[in-house]
């Protein structure tokens, strides 16, 4: 074993000991740190009790290829619903991408599935903190929806203007 390998092994063992004592892993989303409660499928904000917990059970449709993709308002520090009929991108909203349970909390996944936790985390290492990837909305397909919605509005505006003109009865000068 090389020196770095010994340190890595000690670090892995320490993370396992902490996890066995109930210390939960952390996920950082756009600067806000959450503790990962995989058993209850919750993210709870650390050091900020006003921030509502984020529930995974409500976000089941946003899990693709071992990652969660969630629209997150970084000012309000909460998951939001996107309006696919919008004609502008919402302010302060990004998509956050973070891994599922195997990476977030392999210890809890092993326990949940009745597996040997120590052996399981040898192949699926515990992380103390994972940092979610932040994807600006202008780098997502939502941009295309906004463009299409704007194009749909142009004929509707023209149609309303045309109908408004047709419904007028003269210029008000007739007898």
Rosetta blueprint (number, residue, H / E / L):
1 X L
2 X L
3 X H
4 X H
5 X H
6 X H
7 X H
8 X H
9 X H
10 X H
11 X H
12 X H
13 X H
14 X H
15 X H
16 X H
17 X H
18 X H
19 X H
20 X H
21 X L
22 X L
23 X L
24 X L
25 X L
26 X E
27 X E
28 X E
29 X E
30 X L
31 X L
32 X E
33 X E
34 X E
35 X E
36 X E
37 X E
38 X L
39 X L
40 X L
41 X L
42 X E
43 X E
44 X E
45 X E
46 X L
47 X L
48 X L
49 X L
50 X L
51 X L
52 X L
53 X L
54 X E
55 X E
56 X L
57 X H
58 X H
59 X H
60 X H
61 X H
62 X H
63 X E
64 X E
65 X L
66 X L
67 X E
68 X E
69 X E
70 X E
71 X E
72 X E
73 X E
74 X L
75 X L
76 X L
77 X L
78 X E
79 X E
80 X L
81 X L
82 X L
83 X L
84 X L
85 X L
86 X L
87 X L
88 X L
89 X L
90 X L
91 X L
92 X L
93 X E
94 X E
95 X E
96 X E
97 X E
98 X E
99 X E
100 X L
101 X H
102 X H
103 X H
104 X H
105 X L
106 X H
107 X H
108 X H
109 X H
110 X H
111 X H
112 X H
113 X L
114 X L
115 X L
116 X L
117 X H
118 X H
119 X H
120 X H
121 X H
122 X H
123 X H
124 X L
125 X L
126 X L
127 X L
128 X L
129 X E
130 X E
131 X E
132 X L
133 X E
134 X E
135 X E
136 X E
137 X H
138 X H
139 X H
140 X L
141 X L
142 X H
143 X H
144 X H
145 X H
146 X H
147 X H
148 X H
149 X H
150 X H
151 X H
152 X H
153 X H
154 X H
155 X H
156 X H
157 X H
158 X H
159 X H
160 X H
161 X H
162 X H
163 X H
164 X H
165 X H
166 X H
167 X L
168 X L
169 X L
170 X L
171 X L
172 X L
173 X L
174 X L
175 X L
